[in-house]
Amino acid sequence: MIKIIGSIFIIVATTWTGFEASRHFSERPRQLRQLRSALQSLEAEIMYGHTPLHEAARRLSSQLSKPLSWFFEAFAKKLTDTETTVKEAWENSLKEVWKSTALKEGEFEIMKQFGETLGRHDRFSQQKQIILTLTHLEREEADAIDRQAKYEKMVKSLGFLSGLLLIILLF
């Protein structure tokens, strides 16, 4: 009886671990879609709403789910509360929040490069920069979806199968 209960605990634990590991593969495309949507909203705020950057970032933070909302919230706060450049506020906000996202280094570099141009150009040049960034993020999203299709199911199965292997080895 104790062996059966122990086996069930092992299977549940390893399966749960596999599902948690696979969650990263489904979170990344979702967060990339949110990020692209946020940049499109930022473009609309800049081009048509003539909204100040800190106000646009604050609005975006209320529209997005965590952890991306934290990024725009931190960015807006840095713009209003500290004496800093837009580039520094953007980069510092990225560094603060990035570890809590499912996004990779490639997306970090794309967003960092975008931050270097943010607020430096007229509205139409800024729009071109946003479109360029959206194109890069679209490519990263396609890669993330491809990785999700390849690896998500495998990681879930590995969790369950490693539990079975452990049970066989122990008993």
N, CA, C and O of each residue as an XYZ file, in Angstrom:
684
protein
N       0.830     -1.204      0.000
C       0.000      0.000      0.000
C       0.867      1.259      0.000
O       0.581      2.205     -0.735
N       1.917      1.280      0.811
C       2.805      2.452      0.868
C       3.511      2.641     -0.465
O       3.742      3.771     -0.895
N       3.861      1.519     -1.131
C       4.511      1.612     -2.445
C       3.585      2.265     -3.469
O       4.022      3.071     -4.291
N       2.326      1.913     -3.410
C       1.356      2.478     -4.361
C       1.194      3.981     -4.114
O       1.189      4.770     -5.059
N       1.065      4.365     -2.876
C       0.930      5.795     -2.541
C       2.194      6.550     -2.939
O       2.119      7.644     -3.499
N       3.347      5.968     -2.653
C       4.620      6.583     -3.057
C       4.721      6.719     -4.562
O       5.184      7.740     -5.073
N       4.287      5.685     -5.274
C       4.312      5.717     -6.741
C       3.410      6.818     -7.285
O       3.765      7.522     -8.230
N       2.240      6.950     -6.672
C       1.309      7.999     -7.103
C       1.925      9.374     -6.879
O       1.835     10.245     -7.745
N       2.552      9.572     -5.715
C       3.208     10.856     -5.443
C       4.309     11.143     -6.458
O       4.437     12.273     -6.929
N       5.098     10.139     -6.796
C       6.183     10.321     -7.773
C       5.618     10.699     -9.135
O       6.104     11.630     -9.776
N       4.581      9.971     -9.579
C       3.961     10.265    -10.886
C       3.379     11.678    -10.901
O       3.575     12.426    -11.859
N       2.672     12.032     -9.848
C       2.064     13.369     -9.782
C       3.147     14.443     -9.791
O       3.025     15.441    -10.501
N       4.197     14.246     -9.013
C       5.259     15.258     -8.930
C       5.996     15.426    -10.255
O       6.234     16.550    -10.696
N       6.357     14.319    -10.888
C       7.106     14.444    -12.143
C       6.217     14.943    -13.281
O       6.677     15.687    -14.147
N       4.953     14.538    -13.282
C       4.030     15.037    -14.309
C       3.806     16.534    -14.137
O       3.803     17.287    -15.111
N       3.620     16.957    -12.893
C       3.441     18.385    -12.621
C       4.680     19.163    -13.048
O       4.565     20.246    -13.621
N       5.862     18.620    -12.775
C       7.113     19.268    -13.185
C       7.171     19.397    -14.705
O       7.580     20.436    -15.224
N       6.766     18.349    -15.421
C       6.738     18.403    -16.881
C       5.780     19.462    -17.402
O       6.093     20.168    -18.360
N       4.617     19.575    -16.777
C       3.635     20.576    -17.198
C       4.130     21.987    -16.899
O       3.917     22.903    -17.693
N       4.786     22.161    -15.761
C       5.346     23.482    -15.424
C       6.439     23.877    -16.410
O       6.513     25.026    -16.846
N       7.286     22.909    -16.755
C       8.355     23.192    -17.716
C       7.781     23.523    -19.095
O       8.319     24.372    -19.805
N       6.697     22.859    -19.470
C       6.103     23.111    -20.786
C       5.340     24.434    -20.825
O       5.102     24.986    -21.899
N       4.961     24.937    -19.660
C       4.222     26.197    -19.612
C       5.039     27.339    -20.218
O       4.481     28.262    -20.811
N       6.346     27.271    -20.067
C       7.227     28.287    -20.648
C       7.064     28.343    -22.170
O       7.116     29.418    -22.767
N       6.866     27.174    -22.790
C       6.711     27.128    -24.245
C       5.398     27.756    -24.706
O       5.330     28.277    -25.819
N       4.362     27.719    -23.884
C       3.097     28.341    -24.278
C       3.017     29.808    -23.845
O       2.296     30.599    -24.453
N       3.757     30.166    -22.795
C       3.751     31.553    -22.316
C       4.482     32.490    -23.278
O       4.051     33.624    -23.487
N       5.573     32.026    -23.857
C       6.379     32.903    -24.709
C       5.593     33.446    -25.899
O       5.601     34.660    -26.106
N       4.907     32.607    -26.702
C       4.128     33.186    -27.811
C       3.015     34.125    -27.339
O       2.727     35.131    -27.987
N       2.395     33.790    -26.208
C       1.324     34.643    -25.674
C       1.886     36.009    -25.288
O       1.293     37.040    -25.604
N       3.023     36.014    -24.609
C       3.615     37.285    -24.201
C       4.126     38.078    -25.393
O       4.065     39.308    -25.386
N       4.627     37.399    -26.414
C       5.049     38.112    -27.619
C       3.861     38.759    -28.320
O       3.969     39.880    -28.817
N       2.721     38.054    -28.363
C       1.508     38.652    -28.951
C       1.096     39.887    -28.159
O       0.740     40.914    -28.737
N       1.147     39.782    -26.831
C       0.791     40.927    -25.981
C       1.739     42.094    -26.215
O       1.314     43.248    -26.278
N       3.015     41.788    -26.343
C       4.015     42.837    -26.555
C       3.785     43.525    -27.900
O       3.872     44.749    -27.994
N       3.495     42.748    -28.932
C       3.215     43.337    -30.239
C       1.962     44.208    -30.173
O       1.925     45.300    -30.739
N       0.953     43.723    -29.487
C      -0.286     44.484    -29.332
C      -0.019     45.789    -28.572
O      -0.565     46.839    -28.911
N       0.823     45.704    -27.548
C       1.159     46.901    -26.768
C       1.888     47.929    -27.626
O       1.620     49.127    -27.525
N       2.804     47.468    -28.465
C       3.529     48.406    -29.332
C       2.606     49.021    -30.382
O       2.775     50.183    -30.753
N       1.638     48.251    -30.858
C       0.666     48.807    -31.802
C      -0.194     49.869    -31.111
O      -0.521     50.893    -31.710
N      -0.552     49.623    -29.868
C      -1.312     50.624    -29.101
C      -0.466     51.863    -28.858
O      -0.956     52.989    -28.941
N       0.823     51.644    -28.555
C       1.734     52.769    -28.349
C       1.845     53.601    -29.622
O       1.876     54.830    -29.573
N       1.904     52.920    -30.755
C       1.950     53.619    -32.039
C       0.703     54.484    -32.224
O       0.802     55.642    -32.630
N      -0.461     53.925    -31.927
C      -1.708     54.680    -32.071
C      -1.725     55.877    -31.129
O      -2.163     56.963    -31.512
N      -1.252     55.687    -29.902
C      -1.213     56.796    -28.935
C      -0.292     57.909    -29.429
O      -0.619     59.090    -29.309
N       0.857     57.531    -29.983
C       1.828     58.526    -30.460
C       1.325     59.225    -31.715
O       1.384     60.450    -31.823
N       0.824     58.423    -32.674
C       0.460     58.988    -33.975
C      -0.848     59.773    -33.947
O      -0.947     60.851    -34.532
N      -1.840     59.226    -33.268
C      -3.173     59.817    -33.386
C      -3.646     60.496    -32.109
O      -4.433     61.442    -32.157
N      -3.173     60.019    -30.984
C      -3.626     60.589    -29.727
C      -2.744     61.708    -29.216
O      -3.137     62.458    -28.322
N      -1.524     61.825    -29.795
C      -0.555     62.822    -29.337
C      -0.382     62.765    -27.818
O      -0.221     63.792    -27.160
N      -0.420     61.546    -27.278
C      -0.343     61.332    -25.838
C       1.110     61.371    -25.393
O       1.971     60.809    -26.070
N       1.406     62.025    -24.262
C       2.773     61.965    -23.728
C       3.167     60.516    -23.436
O       2.320     59.682    -23.118
N       4.448     60.234    -23.549
C       4.939     58.867    -23.434
C       4.618     58.229    -22.085
O       4.226     57.064    -22.025
N       4.782     58.985    -21.012
C       4.507     58.418    -19.683
C       3.027     58.070    -19.524
O       2.685     57.074    -18.887
N       2.160     58.885    -20.100
C       0.722     58.616    -20.013
C       0.344     57.405    -20.874
O      -0.472     56.578    -20.467
N       0.942     57.308    -22.064
C       0.685     56.153    -22.934
C       1.151     54.868    -22.252
O       0.462     53.850    -22.313
N       2.305     54.909    -21.612
C       2.827     53.727    -20.907
C       1.924     53.357    -19.732
O       1.699     52.176    -19.469
N       1.415     54.348    -19.036
C       0.515     54.087    -17.904
C      -0.786     53.426    -18.393
O      -1.294     52.496    -17.766
N      -1.304     53.913    -19.502
C      -2.519     53.309    -20.067
C      -2.267     51.864    -20.493
O      -3.093     50.982    -20.259
N      -1.117     51.638    -21.118
C      -0.779     50.282    -21.546
C      -0.660     49.343    -20.359
O      -1.089     48.192    -20.430
N      -0.084     49.824    -19.274
C       0.090     48.956    -18.102
C      -1.257     48.512    -17.539
O      -1.374     47.415    -16.994
N      -2.266     49.357    -17.670
C      -3.585     48.968    -17.158
C      -4.312     48.014    -18.111
O      -5.245     47.325    -17.700
N      -3.897     47.971    -19.366
C      -4.554     47.114    -20.351
C      -3.935     45.718    -20.432
O      -4.599     44.768    -20.845
N      -2.679     45.595    -20.041
C      -1.955     44.338    -20.205
C      -2.017     43.494    -18.942
O      -2.314     43.986    -17.854
N      -1.727     42.209    -19.118
C      -1.627     41.334    -17.949
C      -0.160     41.276    -17.504
O       0.748     41.668    -18.237
N       0.035     40.783    -16.302
C       1.385     40.680    -15.761
C       2.143     39.611    -16.531
O       1.502     38.655    -16.968
N       3.403     39.687    -16.726
C       4.392     40.620    -16.213
C       4.624     41.838    -17.115
O       5.352     42.753    -16.732
N       4.011     41.863    -18.316
C       4.247     42.993    -19.218
C       3.656     44.286    -18.676
O       4.179     45.365    -18.955
N       2.581     44.197    -17.910
C       2.007     45.409    -17.315
C       2.999     46.024    -16.333
O       3.078     47.246    -16.202
N       3.757     45.168    -15.641
C       4.774     45.672    -14.705
C       5.818     46.496    -15.439
O       6.283     47.521    -14.940
N       6.186     46.029    -16.648
C       7.200     46.751    -17.419
C       6.736     48.164    -17.755
O       7.455     49.132    -17.508
N       5.534     48.282    -18.319
C       5.053     49.603    -18.716
C       4.763     50.483    -17.497
O       4.917     51.703    -17.554
N       4.351     49.864    -16.414
C       4.131     50.612    -15.175
C       5.453     51.177    -14.641
O       5.525     52.338    -14.239
N       6.496     50.341    -14.641
C       7.813     50.788    -14.174
C       8.364     51.880    -15.094
O       8.964     52.850    -14.631
N       8.153     51.710    -16.398
C       8.620     52.699    -17.368
C       7.938     54.044    -17.140
O       8.605     55.078    -17.119
N       6.625     54.043    -16.970
C       5.883     55.293    -16.724
C       6.347     55.936    -15.427
O       6.517     57.153    -15.360
N       6.550     55.127    -14.402
C       6.975     55.645    -13.107
C       8.357     56.287    -13.196
O       8.592     57.350    -12.621
N       9.269     55.636    -13.918
C      10.621     56.189    -14.072
C      10.592     57.511    -14.846
O      11.351     58.431    -14.540
N       9.721     57.597    -15.838
C       9.640     58.836    -16.621
C       9.115     60.002    -15.787
O       9.556     61.138    -15.957
N       8.175     59.720    -14.889
C       7.566     60.807    -14.128
C       8.285     61.102    -12.818
O       8.325     62.253    -12.383
N       8.859     60.068    -12.178
C       9.407     60.257    -10.831
C      10.900     60.559    -10.784
O      11.385     61.081     -9.780
N      11.636     60.246    -11.843
C      13.087     60.433    -11.788
C      13.565     61.295    -12.939
O      12.896     61.435    -13.963
N      14.728     61.861    -12.743
C      15.390     62.622    -13.808
C      16.204     61.633    -14.628
O      17.326     61.286    -14.259
N      15.648     61.190    -15.722
C      16.322     60.199    -16.553
C      15.913     60.389    -18.001
O      14.911     61.037    -18.299
N      16.697     59.818    -18.890
C      16.327     59.865    -20.302
C      15.330     58.750    -20.584
O      15.196     57.811    -19.800
N      14.639     58.862    -21.702
C      13.679     57.837    -22.103
C      14.414     56.514    -22.299
O      13.931     55.458    -21.889
N      15.580     56.581    -22.924
C      16.377     55.371    -23.185
C      16.729     54.665    -21.880
O      16.560     53.451    -21.771
N      17.217     55.412    -20.891
C      17.605     54.806    -19.609
C      16.392     54.248    -18.867
O      16.462     53.163    -18.288
N      15.290     54.981    -18.883
C      14.074     54.507    -18.211
C      13.588     53.221    -18.861
O      13.195     52.283    -18.167
N      13.612     53.171    -20.185
C      13.168     51.989    -20.921
C      14.068     50.794    -20.588
O      13.580     49.712    -20.260
N      15.369     50.999    -20.674
C      16.316     49.907    -20.452
C      16.276     49.406    -19.008
O      16.297     48.199    -18.768
N      16.219     50.319    -18.057
C      16.154     49.905    -16.645
C      14.857     49.148    -16.349
O      14.861     48.173    -15.599
N      13.763     49.597    -16.934
C      12.485     48.903    -16.741
C      12.539     47.505    -17.352
O      12.030     46.544    -16.776
N      13.162     47.406    -18.525
C      13.317     46.090    -19.165
C      14.110     45.151    -18.260
O      13.715     44.004    -18.048
N      15.222     45.638    -17.731
C      16.085     44.798    -16.892
C      15.361     44.358    -15.622
O      15.533     43.223    -15.177
N      14.565     45.228    -15.044
C      13.834     44.901    -13.814
C      12.831     43.773    -14.029
O      12.715     42.872    -13.198
N      12.113     43.824    -15.136
C      10.963     42.939    -15.336
C      11.312     41.699    -16.157
O      10.589     40.705    -16.097
N      12.392     41.735    -16.912
C      12.659     40.702    -17.908
C      12.732     39.297    -17.330
O      12.260     38.352    -17.961
N      13.306     39.139    -16.161
C      13.457     37.802    -15.572
C      12.110     37.156    -15.243
O      12.018     35.931    -15.168
N      11.098     37.941    -15.051
C       9.787     37.376    -14.721
C       8.958     37.064    -15.974
O       7.828     36.588    -15.863
N       9.507     37.327    -17.151
C       8.796     36.988    -18.386
C       9.294     35.651    -18.926
O      10.292     35.108    -18.453
N       8.592     35.139    -19.912
C       9.010     33.904    -20.590
C       9.804     34.228    -21.850
O      10.110     33.338    -22.642
N      10.133     35.492    -22.031
C      10.804     35.929    -23.249
C      12.304     35.660    -23.187
O      12.878     35.517    -22.108
N      12.921     35.595    -24.352
C      14.332     35.222    -24.464
C      15.205     36.447    -24.724
O      14.717     37.573    -24.827
N      16.509     36.195    -24.825
C      17.501     37.250    -25.016
C      17.295     38.000    -26.335
O      17.519     39.209    -26.402
N      16.871     37.290    -27.380
C      16.635     37.942    -28.672
C      15.578     39.029    -28.577
O      15.733     40.113    -29.139
N      14.506     38.729    -27.861
C      13.446     39.721    -27.681
C      13.935     40.880    -26.820
O      13.549     42.029    -27.039
N      14.784     40.577    -25.839
C      15.348     41.637    -24.994
C      16.138     42.624    -25.852
O      16.001     43.838    -25.701
N      16.962     42.096    -26.750
C      17.777     42.965    -27.607
C      16.905     43.799    -28.541
O      17.188     44.975    -28.773
N      15.854     43.198    -29.074
C      14.933     43.938    -29.953
C      14.294     45.092    -29.185
O      14.235     46.218    -29.678
N      13.818     44.804    -27.978
C      13.166     45.838    -27.172
C      14.170     46.900    -26.715
O      13.840     48.084    -26.651
N      15.370     46.479    -26.405
C      16.409     47.429    -25.990
C      16.741     48.389    -27.140
O      16.857     49.597    -26.931
N      16.893     47.849    -28.345
C      17.169     48.692    -29.513
C      16.017     49.652    -29.784
O      16.234     50.807    -30.150
N      14.792     49.166    -29.602
C      13.637     50.043    -29.791
C      13.676     51.186    -28.779
O      13.379     52.330    -29.125
N      14.035     50.888    -27.547
C      14.113     51.906    -26.504
C      15.132     52.982    -26.798
O      14.985     54.124    -26.361
N      16.177     52.618    -27.545
C      17.193     53.614    -27.899
C      16.653     54.662    -28.856
O      17.153     55.786    -28.892
N      15.642     54.308    -29.628
C      15.083     55.261    -30.596
C      13.825     55.953    -30.063
O      13.383     56.958    -30.618
N      13.256     55.411    -28.988
C      11.982     55.924    -28.473
C      12.121     57.374    -27.995
O      12.996     57.699    -27.193
N      11.257     58.215    -28.497
C      11.235     59.607    -28.072
C      12.291     60.486    -28.712
O      12.386     61.663    -28.364
N      13.076     59.971    -29.620
C      14.158     60.753    -30.229
C      13.803     61.343    -31.585
O      14.474     62.254    -32.070
N      12.750     60.823    -32.190
C      12.438     61.209    -33.561
C      11.049     61.837    -33.635
O      10.299     61.849    -32.659
N      10.730     62.358    -34.818
C       9.378     62.859    -35.015
C       8.416     61.673    -35.076
O       8.844     60.519    -35.098
N       7.141     61.959    -35.102
C       6.132     60.911    -35.018
C       6.244     59.887    -36.152
O       6.057     58.693    -35.915
N       6.542     60.325    -37.364
C       6.573     59.408    -38.502
C       7.807     58.510    -38.466
O       7.726     57.332    -38.816
N       8.930     59.049    -38.053
C      10.122     58.203    -37.882
C       9.902     57.220    -36.746
O      10.334     56.069    -36.814
N       9.229     57.681    -35.707
C       8.927     56.799    -34.582
C       8.009     55.660    -35.027
O       8.162     54.514    -34.602
N       7.056     56.000    -35.890
C       6.152     54.976    -36.415
C       6.936     53.926    -37.198
O       6.656     52.733    -37.080
N       7.910     54.353    -37.992
C       8.730     53.408    -38.749
C       9.518     52.499    -37.805
O       9.657     51.304    -38.065
N      10.030     53.060    -36.714
C      10.761     52.255    -35.734
C       9.848     51.219    -35.071
O      10.251     50.080    -34.835
N       8.628     51.631    -34.779
C       7.669     50.695    -34.179
C       7.352     49.572    -35.158
O       7.289     48.407    -34.764
N       7.152     49.905    -36.416
C       6.848     48.892    -37.435
C       8.021     47.926    -37.583
O       7.821     46.717    -37.705
N       9.239     48.456    -37.572
C      10.430     47.606    -37.652
C      10.504     46.666    -36.447
O      10.791     45.478    -36.598
N      10.250     47.193    -35.274
C      10.267     46.377    -34.061
C       9.176     45.316    -34.112
O       9.407     44.170    -33.724
N       7.997     45.684    -34.583
C       6.905     44.719    -34.715
C       7.269     43.589    -35.674
O       6.907     42.435    -35.445
N       7.986     43.919    -36.747
C       8.426     42.901    -37.703
C       9.384     41.924    -37.040
O       9.268     40.712    -37.220
N      10.333     42.456    -36.270
C      11.277     41.588    -35.551
C      10.548     40.706    -34.542
O      10.837     39.515    -34.430
N       9.606     41.290    -33.811
C       8.862     40.512    -32.810
C       7.972     39.455    -33.466
O       7.743     38.384    -32.902
N       7.479     39.766    -34.653
C       6.670     38.797    -35.400
C       7.517     37.570    -35.747
O       7.064     36.431    -35.631
N       8.748     37.828    -36.171
C       9.661     36.731    -36.491
C       9.947     35.891    -35.243
O       9.959     34.662    -35.308
N      10.173     36.551    -34.120
C      10.421     35.841    -32.863
C       9.184     35.046    -32.434
O       9.308     33.946    -31.896
N       8.003     35.597    -32.669
C       6.777     34.889    -32.314
C       6.616     33.634    -33.163
O       6.194     32.594    -32.658
N       6.949     33.723    -34.447
C       6.881     32.540    -35.317
C       7.833     31.468    -34.808
O       7.496     30.284    -34.807
N       9.015     31.878    -34.377
C       9.980     30.939    -33.806
C       9.438     30.322    -32.517
O       9.587     29.122    -32.290
N       8.813     31.138    -31.681
C       8.263     30.654    -30.410
C       7.130     29.652    -30.651
O       7.023     28.652    -29.942
N       6.298     29.917    -31.637
C       5.199     28.995    -31.958
C       5.763     27.683    -32.489
O       5.263     26.605    -32.164
N       6.800     27.781    -33.302
C       7.451     26.581    -33.824
C       8.045     25.745    -32.681
O       7.878     24.526    -32.644
N       8.727     26.401    -31.770
C       9.304     25.694    -30.609
C       8.205     25.089    -29.732
O       8.354     23.982    -29.213
N       7.121     25.812    -29.577
C       6.008     25.302    -28.782
C       5.468     24.018    -29.404
O       5.229     23.035    -28.702
N       5.279     24.028    -30.710
C       4.756     22.854    -31.399
C       5.707     21.667    -31.278
O       5.271     20.524    -31.142
N       7.012     21.946    -31.328
C       7.997     20.870    -31.275
C       8.170     20.292    -29.876
O       8.234     19.074    -29.710
N       8.246     21.154    -28.878
C       8.750     20.721    -27.579
C       7.733     20.644    -26.452
O       7.970     19.939    -25.471
N       6.610     21.341    -26.558
C       5.680     21.399    -25.430
C       5.159     20.012    -25.051
O       5.202     19.627    -23.882
N       4.678     19.279    -26.020
C       4.128     17.947    -25.743
C       5.225     16.998    -25.263
O       5.002     16.165    -24.384
N       6.411     17.137    -25.856
C       7.519     16.275    -25.474
C       7.903     16.473    -24.004
O       8.146     15.502    -23.288
N       7.957     17.720    -23.560
C       8.339     18.003    -22.179
C       7.285     17.473    -21.212
O       7.627     16.952    -20.150
N       6.021     17.599    -21.565
C       4.959     17.040    -20.725
C       5.109     15.526    -20.615
O       5.020     14.963    -19.524
N       5.334     14.880    -21.742
C       5.498     13.426    -21.748
C       6.733     13.001    -20.965
O       6.710     11.999    -20.252
N       7.813     13.769    -21.102
C       9.035     13.451    -20.367
C       8.814     13.489    -18.859
O       9.369     12.672    -18.125
N       8.022     14.416    -18.411
C       7.723     14.490    -16.983
C       7.052     13.219    -16.499
O       7.453     12.638    -15.491
N       6.032     12.793    -17.222
C       5.305     11.578    -16.845
C       6.199     10.341    -16.969
O       6.239      9.505    -16.066
N       6.908     10.233    -18.081
C       7.732      9.050    -18.321
C       8.916      8.958    -17.365
O       9.324      7.860    -16.988
N       9.470     10.101    -16.973
C      10.567     10.058    -15.995
C      10.040      9.562    -14.648
O      10.766      8.895    -13.911
N       8.811      9.873    -14.325
C       8.196      9.351    -13.109
C       8.040      7.840    -13.170
O       8.314      7.132    -12.200
N       7.594      7.355    -14.331
C       7.475      5.903    -14.503
C       8.835      5.217    -14.382
O       8.961      4.178    -13.734
N       9.842      5.806    -15.009
C      11.188      5.250    -14.923
C      11.679      5.215    -13.483
O      12.253      4.222    -13.036
N      11.451      6.288    -12.775
C      11.866      6.347    -11.365
C      11.175      5.273    -10.544
O      11.801      4.642     -9.692
N       9.907      5.063    -10.788
C       9.155      4.031    -10.057
C       9.718      2.640    -10.372
O       9.893      1.816     -9.475
N       9.997      2.391    -11.652
C      10.558      1.091    -12.058
C      11.917      0.878    -11.403
O      12.216     -0.221    -10.936
N      12.741      1.924    -11.365
C      14.073      1.784    -10.765
C      14.001      1.581     -9.243
O      14.810      0.848     -8.673
N      13.051      2.218     -8.607
C      12.947      2.121     -7.152
C      12.308      0.808     -6.692
O      12.638      0.307     -5.617
N      11.407      0.253     -7.484
C      10.683     -0.931     -7.029
C      11.084     -2.089     -7.836
O      10.590     -3.195     -7.617
